[in-house]
Amino acid sequence: MFESTLSDDGQCLTLMDHGSGVSARFHAVWLRDNAWDEATRSPGNGQRLITLADIPADLAITGAAVNAAGLQVTFSNEAAPITYDPRWLMDHRYDRTGPASERGWMPAGVRCWDSALNTALPTARLDDLRQDEAALRDWLGDLVTYGFAHLSGGPVEDGALMKVVDLFGYVRETNYGRQFEVRTEINPTNLAYTGLGLQAHTDNPYRDPVPTIQILYCLESSAAGGDNMVVDGFAAARRLRDENAAWFDALADHCARFEYAGDNDTRLIARRPMIELTPDGELVGIRFNNRSAAALTDIPFEAMQTYYDAYRRLGEIIDDPAMEVSFRLAPGECFVVDNTRVLHARKAYGGAGHRWLQGCYADRDSLLSRYRVLSDPVAAG
């Protein structure tokens, strides 16, 4: 059972849910802006049909009552009341109490991990995901939770990685093309195309926006070595925070610079913090790539030594074997990473045999959209 009360000036409505004992206050302007009547929202897609300029600055609530239809609110500039679902309002309440969130907090459903995940690798078979929406939902859920997932059972053919992208979205084309080859080259434009080992890193930090999803698909793996590794960048950042909050703040509060100039037609530059937070402290991104780091020029002189101390320690944490999940891809296998969170690496390889992977980029928003639709098809429809 719900009950509503108004403030004396009509600027605030308090909604009480007697069933749960929770109450929440709502401003008049917020309620009018978030109305779901057909004059305010398009019935087809839910997009707003009004702008804030259509709502008077001196708007007030002149009446409110809860009945069988819901919460009916009358505003000072309109004669007819607008009906709200009180449960929707409580689900979207912003009047909350509780301790302030720590810098580096993460939303529910996102889970940090370390090498213990070696024994519980999030994985699935491609045919299962193409035939079973529940299996696809669960695999995409692993990507949301852990930031990476493994896939097996794919065809061993040129361009097979596109079948993986088709599960959830679209290819993001770059100067590397729709897809790129990862194998040894003579005079390569990128160290990824050599047999050298690579430190765990995020890809393309010199782009703005950075590619958010990366897929690496194996077509040949007969050379010695070359195992793939992944590291949870969020876990590494939070470990740094727990060890030394000032170092965490240094990497979050100052911008690093990243550059790439692989040929005469390409010059990419981005200026972003290595640890990216929202204004309220949510951890939303990691950019870490020593190969592409440019000269640091955005840190004050007084903070530069602290910054380098923090940068060094973050690298040590990332290199710690206790943070690493490793696996060797066989032909027809691939892994997908959230490039805003998970760092990937490769051990050196060489000798007889060959190693051939194909890679491409996609966008995280389409992956999340597909996951939400599969998780709650009624709401999505």
Backbone hydrogen bonds in HBPLUS format (Angstrom, degrees):
<---DONOR---> <-ACCEPTOR-->    atom                        ^
c    i                          cat <-CA-CA->   ^        H-A-AA   ^      H-
h    n   atom  resd res      DA  || num        DHA   H-A  angle D-A-AA Bond
n    s   type  num  typ     dist DA aas  dist angle  dist       angle   num
A0018-HIS N   A0001-MET O   2.85 MM  17  5.46 152.1  1.92 175.4 174.0     1
A0003-GLU N   A0016-MET O   2.90 MM  13  5.09 145.3  2.02 140.1 149.9     2
A0016-MET N   A0003-GLU O   2.74 MM  13  5.09 168.8  1.75 160.0 163.7     3
A0005-THR N   A0014-THR O   2.95 MM   9  5.25 147.4  2.06 143.7 153.4     4
A0014-THR N   A0005-THR O   2.82 MM   9  5.25 169.4  1.83 157.8 161.5     5
A0007-SER N   A0012-CYS O   2.94 MM   5  5.37 151.9  2.02 161.7 161.6     6
A0010-GLY N   A0007-SER O   3.06 MM   3  5.22 159.1  2.10 108.7 115.3     7
A0061-ILE N   A0010-GLY O   2.72 MM  51  4.65 163.9  1.75 130.9 136.6     8
A0028-ALA N   A0011-GLN O   3.01 MM  17  5.16 147.1  2.12 131.1 130.0     9
A0013-LEU N   A0026-PHE O   2.88 MM  13  5.25 163.8  1.90 153.0 157.8    10
A0026-PHE N   A0013-LEU O   2.78 MM  13  5.25 146.9  1.89 148.7 160.0    11
A0015-LEU N   A0024-ALA O   2.86 MM   9  5.45 168.3  1.87 161.7 161.2    12
A0024-ALA N   A0015-LEU O   2.96 MM   9  5.45 148.2  2.06 143.9 154.1    13
A0017-ASP N   A0022-VAL O   2.84 MM   5  5.40 168.8  1.85 159.1 162.9    14
A0021-GLY N   A0017-ASP O   2.73 MM   4  5.60 138.7  1.90 150.0 163.9    15
A0031-LEU N   A0027-HIS O   3.05 MM   4  6.34 162.2  2.08 154.0 158.4    16
A0032-ARG N   A0028-ALA O   3.01 MM   4  6.30 165.9  2.03 155.3 158.8    17
A0033-ASP N   A0029-VAL O   2.96 MM   4  6.03 156.9  2.02 143.8 150.6    18
A0034-ASN N   A0030-TRP O   2.98 MM   4  6.09 135.8  2.18 142.7 154.0    19
A0034-ASN N   A0031-LEU O   3.20 MM   3  5.16 130.4  2.46  93.5 106.6    20
A0035-ALA N   A0032-ARG O   3.43 MM   3  5.34 160.4  2.47 108.2 105.8    21
A0040-THR N   A0037-ASP O   2.95 MM   3  5.44 150.3  2.04 113.1 122.3    22
A0041-ARG N   A0037-ASP O   2.95 MM   4  6.11 162.5  1.98 163.1 169.0    23
A0049-LEU N   A0040-THR O   2.64 MM   9  5.10 158.1  1.68 145.4 145.1    24
A0042-SER N   A0047-GLN O   2.85 MM   5  5.40 162.1  1.88 152.2 157.2    25
A0046-GLY N   A0042-SER O   2.81 MM   4  4.88 146.9  1.92 144.9 149.3    26
A0054-ASP N   A0051-THR O   2.97 MM   3  5.48 153.8  2.04 112.1 119.9    27
A0055-ILE N   A0052-LEU O   3.03 MM   3  5.38 162.0  2.07 111.1 117.0    28
A0059-LEU N   A0056-PRO O   3.20 MM   3  5.17 150.7  2.29 113.1 110.8    29
A0076-SER N   A0060-ALA O   2.83 MM  16  5.34 150.3  1.92 160.4 160.8    30
A0062-THR N   A0074-THR O   2.83 MM  12  5.61 154.1  1.90 142.9 151.0    31
A0074-THR N   A0063-GLY O   2.83 MM  11  5.01 170.2  1.84 146.7 147.5    32
A0065-ALA N   A0072-GLN O   2.98 MM   7  5.36 147.2  2.09 143.3 153.5    33
A0072-GLN N   A0065-ALA O   2.81 MM   7  5.36 172.9  1.81 164.8 162.3    34
A0067-ASN N   A0070-GLY O   2.90 MM   3  5.37 166.8  1.92 154.7 157.0    35
A0070-GLY N   A0067-ASN O   3.07 MM   3  5.37 140.8  2.23 106.5 117.4    36
A0071-LEU N   A0084-TYR O   2.91 MM  13  5.01 164.3  1.93 152.1 153.2    37
A0084-TYR N   A0071-LEU O   2.72 MM  13  5.01 156.6  1.77 143.8 152.1    38
A0073-VAL N   A0082-ILE O   2.85 MM   9  5.28 168.8  1.86 150.5 151.9    39
A0082-ILE N   A0073-VAL O   2.76 MM   9  5.28 162.5  1.79 148.5 149.9    40
A0078-GLU N   A0075-PHE O   3.18 MM   3  5.48 169.0  2.19 114.9 118.1    41
A0088-TRP N   A0085-ASP O   3.05 MM   3  5.29 120.3  2.42 103.8 118.2    42
A0089-LEU N   A0085-ASP O   3.09 MM   4  6.47 158.3  2.13 153.6 160.1    43
A0090-MET N   A0086-PRO O   3.01 MM   4  6.27 158.4  2.06 145.8 150.7    44
A0091-ASP N   A0087-ARG O   2.92 MM   4  6.12 149.5  2.01 144.6 153.3    45
A0092-HIS N   A0088-TRP O   3.01 MM   4  6.22 133.0  2.24 141.9 154.2    46
A0092-HIS N   A0089-LEU O   3.09 MM   3  5.11 132.6  2.33  95.2 108.3    47
A0093-ARG N   A0090-MET O   3.46 MM   3  5.00 168.3  2.47  98.9  98.7    48
A0104-GLY N   A0281-GLY O   2.70 MM 177  5.55 157.8  1.75 150.4 157.2    49
A0283-LEU N   A0105-TRP O   2.88 MM 178  5.78 165.0  1.90 159.1 161.6    50
A0110-VAL N   A0107-PRO O   3.29 MM   3  6.04 158.1  2.34 138.7 139.6    51
A0111-ARG N   A0145-THR O   3.00 MM  34  5.48 171.2  2.00 138.5 141.3    52
A0117-LEU N   A0114-ASP O   3.06 MM   3  6.07 171.7  2.06 131.0 133.2    53
A0115-SER N   A0322-ALA O   2.95 MM 207  5.24 166.4  1.97 139.8 135.2    54
A0118-ASN N   A0115-SER O   2.91 MM   3  5.60 167.2  1.93 121.5 125.3    55
A0119-THR N   A0116-ALA O   3.34 MM   3  6.21 163.1  2.37 119.5 121.7    56
A0120-ALA N   A0117-LEU O   2.96 MM   3  4.99 159.1  2.01 105.5 112.3    57
A0150-HIS N   A0122-PRO O   2.79 MM  28  6.05 174.5  1.79 160.8 162.3    58
A0152-SER N   A0124-ALA O   2.96 MM  28  6.36 153.1  2.03 151.9 160.6    59
A0128-ASP N   A0125-ARG O   3.12 MM   3  5.42 120.3  2.49 103.2 117.5    60
A0129-LEU N   A0125-ARG O   3.20 MM   4  6.58 153.8  2.28 152.1 159.5    61
A0126-LEU N   A0152-SER O   2.88 MM  26  6.12 159.0  1.92 171.6 172.5    62
A0129-LEU N   A0126-LEU O   3.07 MM   3  5.23 117.1  2.48  99.4 114.4    63
A0130-ARG N   A0126-LEU O   3.04 MM   4  6.32 147.3  2.15 152.0 161.7    64
A0131-GLN N   A0127-ASP O   3.11 MM   4  6.20 133.6  2.33 141.6 152.4    65
A0132-ASP N   A0128-ASP O   2.91 MM   4  5.72 139.1  2.08 147.4 156.0    66
A0136-LEU N   A0132-ASP O   3.04 MM   4  6.40 155.8  2.10 149.4 156.7    67
A0137-ARG N   A0133-GLU O   2.83 MM   4  6.01 158.2  1.88 145.5 151.6    68
A0138-ASP N   A0134-ALA O   3.03 MM   4  6.27 158.0  2.08 145.2 150.4    69
A0139-TRP N   A0135-ALA O   2.99 MM   4  6.21 155.6  2.05 147.4 154.1    70
A0140-LEU N   A0136-LEU O   2.87 MM   4  6.05 167.4  1.88 157.8 161.1    71
A0141-GLY N   A0137-ARG O   2.83 MM   4  5.97 143.5  1.96 139.4 150.9    72
A0142-ASP N   A0138-ASP O   2.99 MM   4  6.34 139.5  2.16 138.8 148.5    73
A0142-ASP N   A0139-TRP O   3.11 MM   3  5.07 122.7  2.45  92.7 106.7    74
A0143-LEU N   A0139-TRP O   3.19 MM   4  6.61 148.8  2.29 142.0 150.0    75
A0143-LEU N   A0140-LEU O   3.07 MM   3  5.00 115.8  2.50  91.8 107.4    76
A0144-VAL N   A0140-LEU O   2.98 MM   4  6.37 148.0  2.09 146.4 155.4    77
A0145-THR N   A0141-GLY O   2.86 MM   4  6.07 157.5  1.91 148.4 154.8    78
A0146-TYR N   A0142-ASP O   2.76 MM   4  5.72 172.5  1.76 155.4 157.7    79
A0147-GLY N   A0143-LEU O   2.83 MM   4  4.60 133.1  2.05 114.0 126.6    80
A0338-ASP N   A0147-GLY O   2.68 MM 191  4.94 156.1  1.74 158.7 154.0    81
A0149-ALA N   A0336-VAL O   2.99 MM 187  5.46 144.3  2.13 147.7 156.2    82
A0336-VAL N   A0149-ALA O   2.88 MM 187  5.46 164.1  1.91 163.1 168.4    83
A0151-LEU N   A0334-CYS O   2.89 MM 183  5.29 151.0  1.97 159.0 153.1    84
A0334-CYS N   A0151-LEU O   2.89 MM 183  5.29 157.1  1.95 150.2 153.7    85
A0154-GLY N   A0332-GLY O   2.89 MM 178  4.39 150.0  1.98 144.2 140.1    86
A0160-ALA N   A0157-GLU O   3.09 MM   3  5.56 148.7  2.19 143.2 138.9    87
A0162-MET N   A0159-GLY O   3.06 MM   3  5.83 162.2  2.10 121.5 126.3    88
A0163-LYS N   A0160-ALA O   2.98 MM   3  5.67 151.1  2.06 119.2 126.4    89
A0164-VAL N   A0161-LEU O   2.99 MM   3  5.22 136.5  2.19 101.6 113.7    90
A0165-VAL N   A0161-LEU O   3.24 MM   4  6.71 155.8  2.30 148.5 154.2    91
A0166-ASP N   A0162-MET O   2.95 MM   4  6.14 154.3  2.02 145.6 152.6    92
A0167-LEU N   A0164-VAL O   3.06 MM   3  5.44 152.4  2.13 107.6 116.1    93
A0168-PHE N   A0165-VAL O   3.02 MM   3  5.90 157.6  2.07 124.7 129.3    94
A0169-GLY N   A0165-VAL O   2.83 MM   4  5.64 162.3  1.86 170.5 172.0    95
A0172-ARG N   A0361-TYR O   2.73 MM 189  5.24 171.3  1.74 130.9 132.6    96
A0177-GLY N   A0174-THR O   2.89 MM   3  5.25 162.6  1.92 113.6 118.8    97
A0180-PHE N   A0359-GLY O   2.82 MM 179  5.25 154.0  1.89 146.1 153.0    98
A0359-GLY N   A0180-PHE O   2.84 MM 179  5.25 161.6  1.87 151.5 157.4    99
A0182-VAL N   A0357-LEU O   2.73 MM 175  4.95 163.8  1.76 158.4 153.7   100
A0357-LEU N   A0182-VAL O   3.09 MM 175  4.95 163.9  2.12 134.6 139.6   101
A0185-GLU N   A0193-TYR O   2.82 MM   8  5.75 131.2  2.05 175.0 169.4   102
A0193-TYR N   A0190-ASN O   2.94 MM   3  5.79 166.8  1.95 124.8 129.1   103
A0194-THR N   A0191-LEU O   3.22 MM   3  5.50 143.3  2.36 119.2 116.1   104
A0349-TYR N   A0195-GLY O   3.06 MM 154  5.25 161.0  2.10 145.5 150.4   105
A0198-LEU N   A0346-ARG O   2.84 MM 148  5.26 159.5  1.88 150.1 156.4   106
A0201-HIS N   A0344-HIS O   3.00 MM 143  5.51 152.6  2.08 132.1 135.6   107
A0344-HIS N   A0201-HIS O   2.93 MM 143  5.51 156.0  1.98 150.3 145.0   108
A0202-THR N   A0288-PHE O   2.86 MM  86  5.56 154.6  1.93 146.0 153.9   109
A0207-ARG N   A0204-ASN O   3.06 MM   3  5.72 162.5  2.09 123.9 124.7   110
A0339-ASN N   A0212-THR O   2.75 MM 127  4.85 136.7  1.93 122.9 131.8   111
A0213-ILE N   A0362-ALA O   3.11 MM 149  4.94 141.8  2.26 146.1 135.7   112
A0362-ALA N   A0213-ILE O   2.90 MM 149  4.94 154.4  1.97 134.2 138.4   113
A0214-GLN N   A0337-VAL O   3.01 MM 123  5.41 160.4  2.05 152.0 158.0   114
A0337-VAL N   A0214-GLN O   2.95 MM 123  5.41 160.7  1.99 153.8 160.2   115
A0215-ILE N   A0360-CYS O   2.99 MM 145  5.50 162.4  2.02 159.7 161.5   116
A0360-CYS N   A0215-ILE O   3.09 MM 145  5.50 143.2  2.23 144.8 153.4   117
A0216-LEU N   A0335-PHE O   3.12 MM 119  5.70 164.6  2.15 161.9 166.5   118
A0335-PHE N   A0216-LEU O   3.09 MM 119  5.70 148.2  2.19 146.4 155.2   119
A0217-TYR N   A0358-GLN O   2.75 MM 141  5.18 173.2  1.76 160.2 162.5   120
A0358-GLN N   A0217-TYR O   2.79 MM 141  5.18 157.0  1.84 149.8 156.7   121
A0218-CYS N   A0333-GLU O   2.85 MM 115  5.62 177.0  1.85 175.3 175.4   122
A0332-GLY N   A0218-CYS O   2.91 MM 114  5.80 166.3  1.93 155.2 150.6   123
A0219-LEU N   A0356-TRP O   2.87 MM 137  5.58 171.8  1.88 163.8 164.4   124
A0220-GLU N   A0356-TRP O   3.15 MM 136  4.86 148.4  2.25 140.3 138.6   125
A0356-TRP N   A0220-GLU O   2.87 MM 136  4.86 168.4  1.89 134.1 135.0   126
A0222-SER N   A0354-HIS O   2.74 MM 132  5.14 152.7  1.82 161.4 166.7   127
A0223-ALA N   A0354-HIS O   3.12 MM 131  4.79 134.5  2.34 123.4 119.1   128
A0350-GLY N   A0224-ALA O   3.25 MM 126  5.87 146.3  2.37 148.5 158.3   129
A0226-GLY N   A0348-ALA O   3.16 MM 122  5.28 139.2  2.34 120.4 116.6   130
A0347-LYS N   A0227-ASP O   2.98 MM 120  5.39 161.2  2.02 152.8 159.0   131
A0228-ASN N   A0327-PHE O   2.87 MM  99  5.50 146.6  1.98 164.7 164.4   132
A0327-PHE N   A0228-ASN O   2.96 MM  99  5.50 155.3  2.03 151.1 156.5   133
A0229-MET N   A0345-ALA O   3.05 MM 116  4.91 153.9  2.12 130.3 128.0   134
A0345-ALA N   A0229-MET O   2.80 MM 116  4.91 149.8  1.89 141.3 142.2   135
A0230-VAL N   A0325-VAL O   2.84 MM  95  5.37 151.3  1.92 152.8 162.4   136
A0325-VAL N   A0230-VAL O   3.05 MM  95  5.37 161.8  2.09 157.1 162.2   137
A0231-VAL N   A0343-LEU O   2.84 MM 112  5.12 154.0  1.91 145.9 150.2   138
A0343-LEU N   A0231-VAL O   2.89 MM 112  5.12 155.5  1.95 160.2 160.4   139
A0236-ALA N   A0232-ASP O   3.01 MM   4  6.35 154.4  2.08 149.1 156.9   140
A0233-GLY N   A0341-ARG O   3.02 MM 108  5.27 130.9  2.27 132.1 144.3   141
A0237-ALA N   A0233-GLY O   2.91 MM   4  6.09 160.1  1.95 146.2 151.2   142
A0238-ARG N   A0234-PHE O   2.95 MM   4  6.13 162.2  1.99 149.9 154.7   143
A0239-ARG N   A0235-ALA O   2.92 MM   4  6.03 145.4  2.04 141.0 150.6   144
A0240-LEU N   A0236-ALA O   3.00 MM   4  6.28 154.1  2.07 146.0 152.7   145
A0241-ARG N   A0237-ALA O   2.93 MM   4  6.24 155.8  1.99 145.3 152.4   146
A0242-ASP N   A0238-ARG O   2.92 MM   4  6.12 156.1  1.98 144.4 149.9   147
A0243-GLU N   A0239-ARG O   3.01 MM   4  6.21 141.7  2.16 142.2 152.4   148
A0244-ASN N   A0240-LEU O   2.83 MM   4  5.96 164.8  1.85 158.7 162.5   149
A0247-TRP N   A0244-ASN O   3.09 MM   3  5.47 127.3  2.38 106.5 119.1   150
A0248-PHE N   A0244-ASN O   3.19 MM   4  6.59 159.3  2.24 152.2 158.2   151
A0249-ASP N   A0245-ALA O   2.92 MM   4  6.15 161.5  1.96 149.4 154.4   152
A0250-ALA N   A0246-ALA O   2.98 MM   4  6.16 146.7  2.09 138.3 147.3   153
A0251-LEU N   A0247-TRP O   3.22 MM   4  6.54 158.3  2.27 153.0 155.9   154
A0252-ALA N   A0248-PHE O   3.05 MM   4  6.24 136.7  2.24 143.1 155.9   155
A0253-ASP N   A0249-ASP O   2.76 MM   4  5.65 147.7  1.86 152.5 158.8   156
A0275-ILE N   A0251-LEU O   3.44 MM  24  5.70 168.5  2.45 124.8 121.6   157
A0256-ALA N   A0272-ARG O   2.91 MM  16  5.55 158.6  1.96 123.8 125.3   158
A0272-ARG N   A0256-ALA O   3.13 MM  16  5.55 131.4  2.37 141.9 153.4   159
A0294-ALA N   A0257-ARG O   2.80 MM  37  5.24 177.0  1.80 135.6 136.3   160
A0258-PHE N   A0270-ALA O   2.98 MM  12  5.42 158.6  2.03 158.9 163.0   161
A0270-ALA N   A0258-PHE O   3.03 MM  12  5.42 154.8  2.09 148.6 154.1   162
A0259-GLU N   A0292-SER O   2.93 MM  33  5.59 153.3  2.00 156.2 162.7   163
A0260-TYR N   A0268-LEU O   2.88 MM   8  5.11 139.9  2.04 146.7 151.3   164
A0268-LEU N   A0260-TYR O   2.81 MM   8  5.11 167.8  1.82 157.9 160.0   165
A0266-THR N   A0263-ASP O   3.28 MM   3  5.52 171.2  2.29 112.9 115.0   166
A0287-ARG N   A0274-MET O   2.89 MM  13  4.63 155.0  1.95 129.6 135.2   167
A0276-GLU N   A0285-GLY O   2.82 MM   9  4.79 177.1  1.82 144.3 144.4   168
A0284-VAL N   A0276-GLU O   2.96 MM   8  5.76 167.5  1.98 154.5 158.0   169
A0278-THR N   A0282-GLU O   2.93 MM   4  5.18 145.4  2.06 136.1 147.2   170
A0281-GLY N   A0278-THR O   2.87 MM   3  5.14 163.4  1.89 118.4 120.6   171
A0286-ILE N   A0340-THR O   2.79 MM  54  5.56 137.7  1.97 134.8 147.9   172
A0292-SER N   A0289-ASN O   3.10 MM   3  5.62 140.2  2.26 111.0 120.9   173
A0293-ALA N   A0290-ASN O   3.37 MM   3  5.11 161.3  2.41  97.6 103.0   174
A0303-ALA N   A0300-PRO O   2.93 MM   3  5.33 143.6  2.06 110.7 121.6   175
A0304-MET N   A0300-PRO O   3.09 MM   4  6.16 120.5  2.45 149.9 166.0   176
A0304-MET N   A0301-PHE O   3.27 MM   3  5.29 153.3  2.35 102.1 109.8   177
A0307-TYR N   A0303-ALA O   2.88 MM   4  6.10 154.4  1.94 153.2 161.6   178
A0308-TYR N   A0304-MET O   2.95 MM   4  6.26 161.3  1.99 153.8 157.5   179
A0309-ASP N   A0305-GLN O   2.91 MM   4  6.15 153.2  1.98 147.2 155.2   180
A0310-ALA N   A0306-THR O   2.92 MM   4  6.17 155.8  1.98 148.4 154.8   181
A0311-TYR N   A0307-TYR O   2.79 MM   4  6.05 159.1  1.84 152.8 159.3   182
A0312-ARG N   A0308-TYR O   2.85 MM   4  5.94 164.2  1.87 147.7 151.8   183
A0313-ARG N   A0309-ASP O   3.02 MM   4  6.21 160.5  2.06 143.5 149.0   184
A0314-LEU N   A0310-ALA O   2.90 MM   4  6.10 160.1  1.94 152.2 157.5   185
A0315-GLY N   A0311-TYR O   3.07 MM   4  6.31 157.2  2.13 146.6 152.5   186
A0316-GLU N   A0312-ARG O   2.98 MM   4  6.33 148.7  2.08 146.0 155.0   187
A0317-ILE N   A0313-ARG O   2.94 MM   4  6.23 155.2  2.00 151.4 157.8   188
A0318-ILE N   A0314-LEU O   2.96 MM   4  6.20 161.5  1.99 150.3 155.4   189
A0319-ASP N   A0315-GLY O   2.95 MM   4  6.12 147.2  2.05 142.8 151.7   190
A0320-ASP N   A0317-ILE O   3.14 MM   3  5.15 151.2  2.23 100.6 109.4   191
A0323-MET N   A0320-ASP O   2.84 MM   3  5.62 168.1  1.86 128.2 132.4   192
A0324-GLU N   A0321-PRO O   3.18 MM   3  5.16 163.3  2.21 107.5 112.7   193
A0333-GLU N   A0330-ALA O   2.94 MM   3  5.56 140.0  2.10 151.3 151.1   194
A0341-ARG N   A0338-ASP O   2.96 MM   3  5.61 163.8  1.98 120.7 125.7   195
A0342-VAL N   A0338-ASP O   2.85 MM   4  5.74 158.7  1.89 169.3 173.5   196
A0368-LEU N   A0364-ARG O   2.89 MM   4  6.16 165.2  1.91 160.4 163.5   197
A0369-SER N   A0365-ASP O   2.91 MM   4  6.04 151.9  1.99 140.8 149.2   198
A0370-ARG N   A0366-SER O   2.98 MM   4  6.14 162.2  2.01 145.2 149.3   199
A0371-TYR N   A0367-LEU O   3.00 MM   4  6.24 157.8  2.05 147.6 154.1   200
A0372-ARG N   A0368-LEU O   2.90 MM   4  6.13 158.9  1.95 149.8 155.0   201
A0373-VAL N   A0369-SER O   2.98 MM   4  6.23 162.4  2.01 153.8 158.3   202
A0374-LEU N   A0370-ARG O   3.04 MM   4  6.22 163.7  2.07 149.9 154.0   203
A0375-SER N   A0371-TYR O   2.86 MM   4  5.97 141.8  2.01 142.9 154.3   204
A0376-ASP N   A0372-ARG O   2.87 MM   4  5.94 148.3  1.97 150.1 156.6   205
A0380-ALA N   A0376-ASP O   3.07 MM   4  6.31 162.4  2.10 156.5 162.2   206
A0381-GLY N   A0377-PRO O   2.99 MM   4  6.03 145.1  2.12 137.6 145.9   207
